Amino acid sequence: METAGEAERIAEALVFASAQPVSEAFIAERLPAEVDVHSIMLRLKDQYAHRGVNLVQVDDAWAFRTAADLSFFIRRDETEAKKLSRAALEVLAIIAYHQPVTRAEIEDIRGVQTSRGTLDVLMEAGWVRFRGRRRTPGRPVTLGTTRDFLDHFGLEELRDLPGIEELKGAGLLSGRIPANFNIPSPTMNDELTEDEDPITQLDLEELGLLAPKGGPEE
């Protein structure tokens, strides 16, 4: 039986060796059943809290990331990623706050049509995924964000998305917005809702979603 210290070393090694966040379930499969994986990860998080790299939680997974106050020294030498268009940013924000959401619902919120190319960009980035199909006429596909979305934007969970006051403070919302304007609290449950059915491989083929065709952005 591994000691607590040995279990910590194994968990640490598993996360360090992975380029993607590692789920607690994956770690638990490699440790004795009696080991409390979450407690181990919290202890490791404390140990790395003041180092050059931090152990951070991303949804139900863990990853090593450069300490926030040092990220400038790393990123200034990296090739700058292509910036998202305004349309893509708007669509990403709507999906993040309103998920599960359909394309028609996105267009209703934006007031304009959303091109296939805009959604393709977000999916190719790994930030948006197909969740399921809504139990309404036409059974439209529902969209949601991914763990990679949380990881990229430094969020542990969707609850960490900025609220209306934070968005105002960052200059992302006008101070003269309507009095009844509100930002919904994002859902915390990644499971399908009561009005969603699982999306299948047949659905993807039927809808032509396996071979997306880009189009001009709105």
C-alpha positions in Angstrom: 0.0 0.0 0.0 1.4 3.4 -0.9 1.9 6.0 1.8 0.2 9.3 1.6 3.5 10.9 0.4 3.9 8.3 -2.3 0.3 8.8 -3.4 1.0 12.5 -3.7 4.1 11.8 -5.8 2.1 9.6 -8.2 -0.6 12.2 -8.5 1.9 14.9 -9.1 3.7 12.9 -11.8 0.5 12.1 -13.6 -0.5 15.7 -13.9 3.0 16.8 -14.8 3.3 14.3 -17.6 0.1 15.3 -19.3 -0.3 18.2 -21.7 -4.0 18.4 -20.9 -5.8 18.7 -17.5 -6.0 15.3 -15.7 -9.3 14.3 -14.1 -9.5 13.1 -10.5 -11.2 10.0 -11.8 -8.1 9.2 -14.0 -5.8 9.7 -11.0 -8.1 7.6 -8.7 -7.8 4.7 -11.0 -4.1 4.6 -10.4 -4.2 4.9 -6.6 -5.6 2.6 -3.9 -9.4 2.8 -3.4 -9.0 4.2 0.1 -7.0 7.3 -1.1 -8.9 10.6 -1.0 -7.7 12.0 -4.3 -9.4 15.4 -3.9 -7.6 16.0 -0.6 -4.3 15.0 -2.1 -4.8 17.5 -5.0 -5.7 20.3 -2.6 -2.5 19.6 -0.6 -0.4 19.7 -3.7 -2.2 22.9 -4.8 -1.1 24.5 -1.5 2.5 23.3 -2.0 2.7 24.9 -5.4 0.7 28.1 -4.5 3.8 30.3 -4.3 6.0 28.7 -6.9 6.7 29.6 -10.6 4.1 27.1 -11.6 0.8 26.5 -9.9 -1.4 23.5 -9.7 -4.8 24.7 -10.8 -8.2 23.0 -10.9 -10.1 23.1 -14.1 -13.6 21.7 -13.6 -13.0 18.2 -12.2 -9.5 18.0 -13.5 -6.0 19.4 -12.6 -3.1 21.0 -14.5 0.2 22.7 -13.9 0.2 26.3 -15.2 2.6 29.2 -15.1 1.9 31.5 -12.1 -0.3 34.3 -13.2 2.1 37.0 -12.1 4.9 35.4 -14.3 2.9 34.7 -17.4 4.0 37.9 -19.1 7.6 36.6 -19.1 6.5 33.4 -20.9 3.9 34.8 -23.3 5.8 37.7 -24.6 8.1 35.4 -26.6 5.2 33.2 -27.9 3.6 33.7 -31.3 0.4 35.7 -30.7 -2.6 33.6 -31.4 -5.0 34.8 -34.0 -7.6 37.0 -32.4 -11.2 36.1 -32.5 -13.5 38.2 -34.5 -16.2 40.3 -32.8 -18.8 37.9 -34.0 -16.9 34.9 -32.6 -16.4 36.6 -29.2 -20.2 37.4 -29.0 -21.2 33.9 -29.8 -18.7 32.4 -27.4 -20.0 34.7 -24.6 -23.6 33.8 -25.3 -22.8 30.0 -25.3 -20.8 30.4 -22.0 -23.6 32.2 -20.1 -26.7 30.7 -21.7 -25.7 27.0 -22.3 -27.2 24.8 -23.3 -28.2 27.0 -26.2 -29.2 26.4 -29.8 -28.0 28.3 -32.9 -31.4 29.9 -33.3 -31.4 31.1 -29.7 -27.9 32.6 -30.2 -29.2 34.4 -33.3 -32.2 35.6 -31.3 -30.0 37.1 -28.6 -27.5 38.7 -31.1 -30.2 39.9 -33.4 -28.3 38.7 -36.5 -27.6 35.4 -38.2 -24.6 33.4 -37.0 -22.5 32.0 -39.8 -21.3 28.4 -39.8 -17.7 29.7 -40.1 -18.0 31.5 -36.7 -19.1 28.3 -34.9 -16.4 26.3 -36.8 -13.7 28.7 -35.4 -14.8 28.2 -31.8 -15.0 24.4 -32.3 -11.6 24.2 -33.9 -10.2 26.1 -30.9 -11.7 23.4 -28.7 -13.8 25.8 -26.7 -17.3 24.9 -27.9 -18.9 21.5 -28.3 -22.2 19.9 -29.3 -24.0 18.9 -26.1 -27.2 17.2 -27.4 -30.5 17.8 -29.2 -33.3 19.8 -27.8 -36.6 18.0 -27.4 -38.5 20.6 -29.6 -39.7 20.5 -33.2 -36.7 20.0 -35.5 -34.6 18.7 -32.6 -32.0 21.5 -32.9 -28.5 20.8 -31.6 -27.5 22.4 -28.3 -24.1 23.9 -27.7 -21.9 24.3 -24.6 -18.4 25.1 -23.6 -15.6 22.7 -22.9 -13.0 22.0 -20.3 -10.4 23.6 -22.7 -12.5 26.8 -22.6 -12.1 26.9 -18.8 -8.4 26.0 -19.0 -7.7 28.7 -21.6 -9.4 31.5 -19.7 -8.1 30.5 -16.3 -11.4 29.4 -14.8 -11.9 26.6 -12.4 -15.6 26.3 -13.2 -18.3 28.3 -15.0 -19.3 29.9 -11.7 -16.0 31.9 -12.1 -17.2 33.7 -15.2 -17.3 37.5 -14.5 -20.6 39.0 -13.4 -22.1 42.2 -14.7 -20.2 44.5 -12.3 -16.9 42.9 -13.3 -17.7 43.3 -16.9 -18.6 47.0 -16.4 -15.3 47.5 -14.5 -13.3 46.0 -17.3 -15.0 48.3 -19.8 -16.8 45.5 -21.6 -20.2 46.8 -20.9 -21.5 50.4 -21.2 -22.4 52.1 -18.1 -25.7 53.2 -19.8 -27.1 49.7 -20.3 -30.9 49.2 -19.9 -32.1 49.0 -16.3 -33.6 45.5 -16.9 -30.4 44.1 -18.5 -29.1 41.0 -16.8 -26.5 38.3 -17.3 -27.8 34.8 -16.5 -26.0 32.6 -14.0 -24.3 29.9 -16.1 -25.4 26.4 -15.4 -23.0 24.4 -13.2 -24.3 20.9 -14.3 -22.5 19.5 -17.3 -25.1 16.7 -17.6 -27.9 16.9 -20.2 -31.0 18.8 -19.1 -34.5 17.4 -19.1 -35.2 18.8 -22.5 -32.0 17.5 -24.2 -31.4 14.1 -25.8 -27.8 12.7 -26.2 -26.2 13.5 -29.6 -25.1 10.4 -31.5 -22.7 9.7 -34.3 -25.7 9.2 -36.6 -27.0 12.7 -35.6 -23.7 14.2 -36.6 -23.6 12.5 -39.9 -27.3 13.3 -40.6 -26.8 17.0 -39.8 -23.5 17.2 -41.8 -21.6 18.2 -38.7 -18.7 15.9 -39.2 -17.5 17.9 -42.2 -18.2 21.6 -41.4 -18.1 24.1 -44.2 -17.0 27.6 -43.3 -18.8 30.6 -44.4 -18.4 34.4 -44.2 -18.8 35.7 -40.7 -21.6 38.0 -39.6 
